[in-house]
C-alpha cells in the first residue's frame, strides 16, 4: 500500500503502512522550504521516509533540484541510522544519494 500524498509530498520509502495522518510532522510546516521526515511503525519497526516540499511549484528549476538533492542526503542519513550503518565509503554514499534523488523526482 502506498500512501496517497498531497502534491507537496514526495514519498521515498514506505514500509511502515502508517496512515498519513498518523505520521508526526513538526508544527511549523508553514515556515519550511523543505524537510525530510522519518517515521517508524512502533509495532513492527518498519519505516517511512517522506520529503515535504510545499514551495516546489513556486521556485526556479535549479533551486528545486538543489533542494531535492539536499533532502536526498537527509533521506540517506535516515536510512543509514535506521539500518545501523556507521561506515560508508564516499562512492557508496554518492550512488545512494543519486538513487534516492531519482526516487524523489520520479
Secondary structure, DSSP 8 states (H G I E B T S, - for coil): ------TTEEEEEE-S---GGGS---TTGGG-S-EEEEEE-TTT--EEEEEE-TTGGGS-HHHHHHHHHHHHHHHHHHHHHHHT-----HHHHHHHHHHHHHHHH-
